[in-house]
Amino acid sequence: MTDQIQSSIVIERTYAAQPQELWSLWTTKDGFQSWWGPEGFRADVSEIDARPGGALRYEMVADSAEMVVAMKDMGQPTSTDCNGRFSEFRPFERLVLTQVIDFIPGVQPYDSIMEVDFIPSADGKVRMIVTLSQMHDLQTTQMQQAGFTSQLSKLDRRFGWSA
């Protein structure tokens, strides 16, 4: 790996929601598909086995005209098969999703780990802390952070979060 960042990326949000609501967005087909993917993309889930060691398989699809053009202009496919597993699973508290990064030309496949903690507060809100592991290089890590922040904007609108 070259140009590595030295630590993981931590992204936090506090939502006016119950832990069960947020949990289902990560662990059910309908929930996952309702928000996963940066703006201009969607996730078509083919398998979600929400349990320790359970599989997650989906296709990330550019679904806006602008993103289709942008992907083609970059010489990238407009859809990518994604595979992962739930490597830690504590309902309504914590999950760890390990995704296999095997779709980048010229890069050996590797695991990317995403940790998610759900911390309820006394005022009926939930703090969601997402920790993203670094990718194979700085540019891809920055793209991962931007993409994940973009997809969180879908939850931000749903639950009324503001920066």
N, C-alpha and C positions, 0 to 999 in steps of 0.2 A: 504494500500500500504506500502510496506517495501522497504528499501534501495532507497528511492526516490532521484532523483537529485533535485536540488533546483530551476532550471530555465529551460526554453525552450532551444532547440538547434537551432541555426541560421546558415544556410548555404547560402553563397552568390556565385553567378557566374555573370560574365559580358560576354555577347555573342555578336558577330557581327551578329545581327538579328534585325528584326522589332518586336515590341510588338505583332503584330497580328500573327506572325509566332510562337512565344512561346506560346501565348494564345491558338492557335489551338491545340498545343501538349497536353494541359491539358483538352480541352473541346470538342474534336471530337474523334470518335471511332478510325479512322485511326491514328490520331496524338497520342492519348494515347497509343495505342497498339505498336506504333513504338519505344517507349523508356521505358515504365513503367515496373518496376521489376528489381531487382539486376541482375548483370551478371549471366547468367546461368538460368534465369527465364524469363517468358513472361507473359503478361496479355491478357487474352481473354475476351474482353468486351461483355457483353450481353445487357447492357443498359447504355446509357449515355445521360441524359436529362440536357443539359447545360443551366441552368437558376436557379434563386434563389429557393432553396428548391428542385431542381431536383435531381433525383436519379443517382447514379453511382454504377453499379454492374459488377463485373468481377471475373474471376477465375485466381488466381496466380498459374502458372504451372512451375514446374522444367522442363526445356527443354534441358538441356545438360546431357549427360551420367554421368558426374561427380556429378552434383547436384542431380540427381535421386538417385545415390548410397549414397551420403552424407545424404540426407533426410531419406532414408530407414535405414541407419546406426544409425541415431539419433532417430529412431522410430517415425518419423514425416511423415505425408502424403506428396505425391509428388504434390498435388494440393489442393488449399484452396479457397473456395468461400469468396469473400470480398464484403461488402456493405457499401455504404456511401451516402452522399448528399452534394450538393453545398450549404453551409449555408450562404455564402456571395458571391456576384457576381457583379463585376463592370468591364465590358468588357475592356480588354487590360490594366487594372490597378491593379486589386486585385481580388483574389478569396480565399475563405476559404472552404476547403474540410473537412468534418467531417466523419470519418470512424468508423464503429462499430467494435470493437475488441471483437469478440464472438467465436473465434476459438482456444483459448488457454486452454487446459485441466486444470481444477482446478481453473480457474480464472473467476470471475464474469464478464460478458460483460460490457464494458465501451466504451466511445467515445474517439477517438484520433483525435486531431485537427491539421490540416496543413494549415498554412497561406502562401499565395504566393503573393508577390508584384512585379510588373513589372515597372521599372523606366527607361524611355528612356533618353539617353544622347545626347548632341549636336553633337557628333561624329558618330551618327548612330548606336550606340550599345545600348543594353538593360541590365540593372542590374536586375537580378532576385534574390529576397531575399525570402528564404523559412524558415519558423519558424515551427519547429516540437514540439508539446507538449510532455511532458514526458509520458512515459508508466507506467505500474503498478509497475515495479521494475527497478533497475539500469541496470541489465544485459539485459533486454528486450529493454530498452531505448538505450543502447549501440549498440545492434543488429539493432535497427531501424535506428540509425544514420549511421552505416556501410552499411546497405542495401540501404538507400537512396543515400548515397554518391556513392555507386557502380552504381546505376541506372543513376545517373547524368553523369557518365562517358560516357554513350551513347550520351547524348547531348553535352558533352565536345568534343567528336570526331566529331560530326556533325557540330558544330559551331566553332571549332578551339580553344576552351578554353585551357589554360595551367596554371598550378599553379605557 
